Amino acid sequence: MHSESESGSEYVPRFDDYGDEHSVVPLRRMRSSQEALIPNDESDMDVITGWLYNGPLQRAKYEDFSTIDWIYESTKARHYKNDLRVQTHVGIKGRLQLLADSSKSWIVLLAVGVTMGLIATCISVSSQWLIDVKGGYCRTGFYLNRRFCCWNTDTVCVDWVTWSELFRVHWHWLDWLLQFIVFVFDAILFAGISTFLVTEYAPYAAGQGIAEIKTIMSGFMMRQFLGVRTLGIKCVGVVLSVASGLSLGKEGTMVHVACCCGNIYSRVFKKIKHNEVKRRELLSAASAAGISVAFGAPIAGVLFSLEQV
């Protein structure tokens, strides 16, 4: 199609948004990440085209606490779609490959929704059980909270045993004092364990996390903020914090948990894992799942994702 010049540079096709070749740009073979790809008089889009067609050194890895290159990521996504269309433009098999590629995002979001339903159920049941444990326990099953222990009882629940009844305390003032001491001790214990886990193992699990998620959505890199360790400590910490009686809730925390799930599941597919723009689109949808399970309001979750995140 084109011959190479005497200087050894080769011609690389340049494509528009529809995958049509409309011009050619001379590029030099890249030998290092610091070497210039093209002469200084070429446009920025030509630089991006050179990144995409010059071997494995396309772009340096993003460092922590840095911002992504939106132009490069968007162009890389367009070239991926164009290459996929060229490879699968014939026959039913090609259409099935396109369908499978486009369904990856929906699979990730479906997995996030199911996982968030399970996590929200575990957090709600566990926190309520720890709250009731501060006042007593169930005789028929220690794992049952007071509501399920007295499920079939309309009057006095004989299966629920307070701590004063366990130690056979019959004086009224001593009964009250023992219940108060156990209540305060459990509250301090739960809050202390939650604080220790967050400070020692997952500092990014502190707070609600909505402000940090907005920062990540704008293109900022915080690698451990949406990791597996942060997800685990966040779930355990919110259960202990709510059970301790601290003035906080689990609604804002669910947004952070949902984004952690979305980030973890997005690593399964190579297409999404190496596309920072697409991952942020999925994080925005995952935040809607967090609000949905927290309040039981799917429409409110979608509005929160559109307006706040």
C-alpha positions as CSV (number, residue, x, y, z in Angstrom):
1,M,0.0,0.0,0.0
2,H,2.7,2.4,1.0
3,S,6.5,2.1,0.9
4,E,8.8,2.9,3.8
5,S,10.9,6.0,3.6
6,E,14.6,6.0,3.5
7,S,14.8,7.0,7.2
8,G,13.3,3.6,8.1
9,S,9.9,5.0,9.4
10,E,6.8,3.1,8.4
11,Y,3.3,4.2,7.6
12,V,0.6,3.3,10.1
13,P,-3.1,3.7,9.1
14,R,-5.1,6.2,11.0
15,F,-8.8,5.4,11.6
16,D,-11.8,7.6,12.4
17,D,-14.5,6.8,14.9
18,Y,-16.2,4.4,12.5
19,G,-13.1,2.3,11.7
20,D,-12.6,3.7,8.2
21,E,-9.0,4.4,7.1
22,H,-8.7,8.0,5.8
23,S,-5.1,8.9,6.1
24,V,-1.7,7.6,6.9
25,V,0.8,9.0,9.3
26,P,4.6,8.2,9.3
27,L,5.8,6.8,12.7
28,R,9.1,5.6,14.0
29,R,9.6,2.3,15.7
30,M,9.5,2.9,19.4
31,R,12.6,1.6,21.3
32,S,11.8,3.0,24.7
33,S,9.1,4.8,26.6
34,Q,11.0,8.1,26.4
35,E,11.6,8.0,22.6
36,A,9.4,10.3,20.5
37,L,7.0,8.5,18.2
38,I,6.4,11.1,15.6
39,P,7.7,14.5,14.6
40,N,6.7,17.5,16.6
41,D,4.4,18.9,13.9
42,E,1.9,16.1,14.2
43,S,-1.3,16.3,16.2
44,D,-2.0,14.7,19.5
45,M,-4.3,12.1,17.9
46,D,-1.4,10.9,15.9
47,V,0.5,10.3,19.1
48,I,-2.3,8.2,20.4
49,T,-2.4,6.2,17.2
50,G,1.3,5.6,17.6
51,W,0.8,4.3,21.1
52,L,-1.8,1.9,19.9
53,Y,0.3,0.4,17.0
54,N,3.8,0.4,18.3
55,G,4.2,-2.8,20.3
56,P,3.8,-3.6,24.0
57,L,5.2,-0.2,25.2
58,Q,1.9,1.6,24.5
59,R,1.7,3.5,27.8
60,A,3.4,3.5,31.2
61,K,1.3,2.0,34.0
62,Y,-0.6,4.5,36.1
63,E,1.0,5.2,39.4
64,D,-1.0,5.4,42.6
65,F,-2.5,8.9,43.3
66,S,-2.2,9.9,39.7
67,T,-4.8,10.6,37.0
68,I,-5.7,8.6,34.0
69,D,-5.3,9.7,30.4
70,W,-8.9,10.1,29.2
71,I,-8.0,10.6,25.6
72,Y,-5.8,7.6,25.4
73,E,-8.3,5.3,27.2
74,S,-11.2,6.5,25.0
75,T,-9.1,6.0,21.8
76,K,-8.0,2.6,22.9
77,A,-11.6,1.5,23.5
78,R,-12.6,2.7,20.0
79,H,-9.8,0.8,18.4
80,Y,-10.8,-2.3,20.3
81,K,-14.3,-2.0,19.0
82,N,-13.1,-1.4,15.5
83,D,-10.8,-4.4,15.6
84,L,-13.5,-6.6,16.9
85,R,-15.9,-5.5,14.2
86,V,-13.3,-6.3,11.5
87,Q,-12.6,-9.7,12.9
88,T,-16.3,-10.7,13.4
89,H,-18.1,-9.1,10.5
90,V,-19.0,-12.3,8.8
91,G,-21.5,-15.1,9.8
92,I,-23.4,-16.0,12.8
93,K,-20.3,-16.8,14.8
94,G,-19.1,-13.3,14.4
95,R,-22.4,-11.9,15.7
96,L,-22.3,-14.2,18.6
97,Q,-18.8,-13.0,19.5
98,L,-20.1,-9.4,19.4
99,L,-23.0,-10.3,21.6
100,A,-20.7,-12.1,24.1
101,D,-18.4,-9.1,24.1
102,S,-21.2,-6.6,24.7
103,S,-22.7,-8.7,27.5
104,K,-19.6,-8.7,29.7
105,S,-20.7,-5.4,31.3
106,W,-24.2,-6.8,32.0
107,I,-22.7,-9.9,33.6
108,V,-20.5,-7.8,35.9
109,L,-23.5,-5.6,36.9
110,L,-25.7,-8.7,37.5
111,A,-23.0,-10.2,39.7
112,V,-22.7,-7.0,41.7
113,G,-26.5,-6.9,42.2
114,V,-26.7,-10.5,43.5
115,T,-23.6,-10.0,45.7
116,M,-24.9,-6.8,47.2
117,G,-28.2,-8.5,48.1
118,L,-26.3,-11.2,49.9
119,I,-23.9,-8.8,51.6
120,A,-26.7,-6.4,52.7
121,T,-28.7,-9.4,54.2
122,C,-25.7,-10.6,56.2
123,I,-24.9,-7.1,57.4
124,S,-28.5,-6.5,58.6
125,V,-28.9,-9.8,60.3
126,S,-25.4,-9.8,61.9
127,S,-25.7,-6.2,63.2
128,Q,-29.2,-6.9,64.7
129,W,-27.9,-10.0,66.4
130,L,-25.0,-8.1,68.0
131,I,-27.3,-5.4,69.2
132,D,-29.6,-7.9,70.9
133,V,-26.6,-9.8,72.4
134,K,-25.9,-6.7,74.5
135,G,-29.1,-7.5,76.4
136,G,-29.2,-11.3,76.4
137,Y,-29.2,-14.4,74.3
138,C,-31.7,-17.0,73.0
139,R,-32.0,-20.2,74.9
140,T,-33.1,-22.3,71.9
141,G,-30.3,-21.0,69.6
142,F,-27.5,-18.6,70.5
143,Y,-27.3,-17.5,66.8
144,L,-30.9,-16.2,66.9
145,N,-31.6,-12.5,67.6
146,R,-34.5,-11.6,69.9
147,R,-37.0,-11.2,67.1
148,F,-36.5,-14.7,65.7
149,C,-36.1,-16.2,69.1
150,C,-39.6,-14.9,70.1
151,W,-41.2,-15.4,66.7
152,N,-44.1,-17.5,67.9
153,T,-44.6,-15.8,71.2
154,D,-47.3,-13.2,71.7
155,T,-46.8,-12.4,75.4
156,V,-43.8,-13.1,77.5
157,C,-40.8,-14.7,75.7
158,V,-39.4,-17.4,77.9
159,D,-36.7,-18.4,75.4
160,W,-34.9,-15.0,75.6
161,V,-32.6,-14.9,78.6
162,T,-31.1,-11.7,79.9
163,W,-27.6,-11.7,81.4
164,S,-29.0,-11.0,84.9
165,E,-31.2,-14.1,84.6
166,L,-28.2,-16.1,83.5
167,F,-26.2,-15.2,86.6
168,R,-29.4,-15.5,88.8
169,V,-29.4,-11.9,90.0
170,H,-32.7,-11.2,91.8
171,W,-32.1,-7.8,93.3
172,H,-33.6,-5.1,91.1
173,W,-30.8,-2.5,91.4
174,L,-28.1,-5.2,90.9
175,D,-30.1,-6.5,87.9
176,W,-30.1,-3.1,86.3
177,L,-26.4,-2.5,87.1
178,L,-25.3,-5.8,85.5
179,Q,-27.3,-5.2,82.4
180,F,-25.8,-1.7,82.1
181,I,-22.2,-3.0,82.6
182,V,-22.6,-5.7,79.9
183,F,-24.2,-3.2,77.5
184,V,-21.4,-0.7,77.9
185,F,-18.7,-3.4,77.7
186,D,-20.1,-4.9,74.5
187,A,-20.4,-1.4,72.9
188,I,-16.8,-0.5,73.7
189,L,-15.6,-4.0,72.6
190,F,-17.4,-3.8,69.2
191,A,-16.2,-0.2,68.6
192,G,-12.6,-1.1,69.6
193,I,-12.5,-4.2,67.3
194,S,-13.8,-2.2,64.4
195,T,-11.3,0.6,65.0
196,F,-8.4,-1.8,65.3
197,L,-9.3,-3.7,62.1
198,V,-9.6,-0.4,60.1
199,T,-6.5,1.2,61.4
200,E,-4.2,-1.8,61.2
201,Y,-5.4,-3.7,58.1
202,A,-7.5,-1.4,55.8
203,P,-7.2,2.3,56.4
204,Y,-9.2,3.0,53.2
205,A,-12.2,1.4,54.9
206,A,-12.6,4.4,57.2
207,G,-15.6,6.7,56.6
208,Q,-18.4,6.3,54.1
209,G,-16.2,6.5,51.1
210,I,-18.6,8.4,48.8
211,A,-16.3,11.4,48.5
212,E,-13.4,9.2,47.5
213,I,-15.5,7.3,45.0
214,K,-16.4,10.7,43.3
215,T,-12.7,11.4,43.1
216,I,-12.0,8.0,41.5
217,M,-14.8,8.6,39.1
218,S,-13.2,11.8,38.0
219,G,-10.1,9.9,36.9
220,F,-8.0,9.7,40.1
221,M,-6.1,6.4,40.9
222,M,-6.5,4.9,44.4
223,R,-5.5,1.3,43.9
224,Q,-6.3,-0.2,47.4
225,F,-9.4,1.8,48.0
226,L,-11.6,-0.7,46.1
227,G,-9.6,-3.9,46.9
228,V,-10.6,-7.2,48.4
229,R,-9.2,-6.4,51.9
230,T,-11.0,-3.1,52.0
231,L,-14.2,-4.9,51.1
232,G,-13.9,-7.5,53.8
233,I,-12.9,-5.0,56.6
234,K,-15.6,-2.6,55.5
235,C,-18.3,-5.2,55.9
236,V,-17.1,-6.4,59.2
237,G,-16.4,-2.9,60.5
238,V,-19.9,-1.6,59.6
239,V,-21.5,-4.5,61.5
240,L,-19.5,-3.9,64.6
241,S,-19.9,-0.1,64.4
242,V,-23.7,-0.2,64.0
243,A,-23.9,-2.8,66.8
244,S,-21.8,-0.7,69.1
245,G,-24.4,2.1,69.0
246,L,-22.2,4.7,67.3
247,S,-24.0,7.5,65.5
248,L,-23.7,6.2,62.0
249,G,-25.5,4.1,59.5
250,K,-24.8,1.6,56.8
251,E,-26.4,3.4,53.9
252,G,-23.4,5.4,52.7
253,T,-21.1,2.4,53.4
254,M,-23.1,0.3,51.0
255,V,-22.1,2.5,48.1
256,H,-18.4,1.9,48.9
257,V,-19.1,-1.9,49.3
258,A,-20.9,-2.0,45.9
259,C,-18.1,-0.2,44.1
260,C,-15.6,-2.6,45.6
261,C,-17.6,-5.5,44.2
262,G,-17.8,-3.8,40.9
263,N,-14.1,-3.3,40.8
264,I,-13.3,-6.9,41.8
265,Y,-15.7,-8.4,39.2
266,S,-14.4,-6.1,36.5
267,R,-11.0,-7.8,36.7
268,V,-12.5,-11.0,35.4
269,F,-12.8,-9.7,31.8
270,K,-9.7,-8.4,30.1
271,K,-11.7,-5.9,28.1
272,I,-12.9,-4.1,31.2
273,K,-9.8,-4.7,33.3
274,H,-7.5,-2.7,31.0
275,N,-10.0,0.0,30.2
276,E,-10.1,2.6,32.9
277,V,-13.0,4.5,31.3
278,K,-15.2,1.4,31.1
279,R,-14.4,0.5,34.7
280,R,-15.6,3.9,35.9
281,E,-18.8,3.5,34.0
282,L,-19.4,0.2,35.9
283,L,-18.5,1.8,39.2
284,S,-21.2,4.4,38.6
285,A,-23.8,1.7,38.0
286,A,-22.5,-0.3,41.0
287,S,-23.1,2.7,43.3
288,A,-26.7,2.6,42.3
289,A,-26.9,-1.0,43.5
290,G,-25.5,0.1,46.9
291,I,-28.2,2.7,47.4
292,S,-30.8,0.3,46.2
293,V,-30.1,-2.4,48.8
294,A,-29.6,0.1,51.6
295,F,-33.0,1.7,51.2
296,G,-34.9,-0.9,49.2
297,A,-35.4,1.7,46.4
298,P,-33.9,0.9,43.0
299,I,-35.1,4.1,41.4
300,A,-33.6,6.2,44.1
301,G,-30.3,4.3,43.5
302,V,-30.4,5.2,39.8
303,L,-31.1,8.8,40.6
304,F,-28.2,8.9,43.1
305,S,-25.9,7.5,40.5
306,L,-26.9,10.1,37.9
307,E,-26.9,13.1,40.2
308,Q,-24.3,12.5,42.9
309,V,-21.7,10.2,41.4
